[in-house]
Amino acid sequence: MAISASNRDSAAYPMQSLFVPFPFVCFTLALATDIAFWQSGNVMWQNFSAWLLFAGLVFGALAIIAGLMDLMRPRTRPLRPTLLSALLYLIILGLAFANNLIHAGDGWTAVVPYGLMLSAVTFILCLVAATVSGRKYARLAWRI
């Protein structure tokens, strides 16, 4: 089956887009569980936060690998993230890694105050990155 010129030149869906939302969700839920720990003092919430941060980092690493693979695919060039989006994403993962190290501690000081602050900053940067990325995708003309 021959591929028409319009389909051949259209943008392919980037693989990284499959993995990028998972870290954002995990880091948002980590902030929620940090707030729950701060309010209740129940260690269960600290454990949830640590596991959510770890899961977000794993999916973030998968998104980076998929993004590097997308760099080699010429049909994904129109959908590549901007430099600002890529830098924000790397900063988010770096903050989440530092936050995960803080959450590895025991007791109250593993979350309050530094873990909670890092979770809040990570969440805000996730919102900024989603806004920056969303503007680019909103300007694209999609073909079916």
GIDADA-V889260 format. One record per backbone hydrogen bond with DSSP energy under -0.5 kcal/mol. NH is the residue of the N-H (numbers start at 1). CO is the residue of the C=O. If there is no record, write none. Layout:
nh:NH co:CO
nh:NH co:CO
This chain:
nh:4 co:2
nh:8 co:4
nh:9 co:5
nh:10 co:6
nh:12 co:75
nh:17 co:14
nh:18 co:15
nh:19 co:15
nh:19 co:16
nh:20 co:16
nh:22 co:19
nh:23 co:19
nh:24 co:20
nh:25 co:21
nh:26 co:22
nh:27 co:23
nh:28 co:24
nh:29 co:25
nh:30 co:26
nh:31 co:27
nh:32 co:28
nh:33 co:29
nh:34 co:30
nh:35 co:31
nh:36 co:32
nh:37 co:33
nh:38 co:34
nh:39 co:35
nh:40 co:36
nh:41 co:37
nh:45 co:42
nh:46 co:42
nh:47 co:43
nh:48 co:44
nh:49 co:45
nh:50 co:46
nh:51 co:47
nh:52 co:48
nh:53 co:49
nh:54 co:50
nh:55 co:51
nh:56 co:52
nh:57 co:53
nh:58 co:54
nh:59 co:55
nh:60 co:56
nh:61 co:57
nh:62 co:58
nh:63 co:59
nh:64 co:60
nh:65 co:61
nh:66 co:62
nh:67 co:63
nh:68 co:64
nh:69 co:65
nh:70 co:66
nh:71 co:67
nh:72 co:68
nh:72 co:69
nh:73 co:70
nh:74 co:72
nh:76 co:73
nh:77 co:74
nh:79 co:76
nh:80 co:77
nh:86 co:82
nh:87 co:83
nh:88 co:84
nh:89 co:85
nh:90 co:86
nh:91 co:87
nh:92 co:88
nh:93 co:89
nh:94 co:90
nh:95 co:91
nh:96 co:92
nh:97 co:93
nh:98 co:94
nh:99 co:95
nh:100 co:96
nh:101 co:97
nh:102 co:98
nh:103 co:99
nh:104 co:100
nh:105 co:102
nh:110 co:107
nh:111 co:108
nh:112 co:108
nh:116 co:111
nh:117 co:113
nh:118 co:114
nh:119 co:115
nh:120 co:116
nh:121 co:117
nh:122 co:118
nh:123 co:119
nh:124 co:120
nh:125 co:121
nh:126 co:122
nh:127 co:123
nh:128 co:124
nh:129 co:125
nh:130 co:126
nh:131 co:127
nh:132 co:128
nh:133 co:129
nh:134 co:130
nh:135 co:131
nh:136 co:132
nh:137 co:133
nh:138 co:134
nh:139 co:135
nh:139 co:136
nh:140 co:136
nh:140 co:137
nh:142 co:140
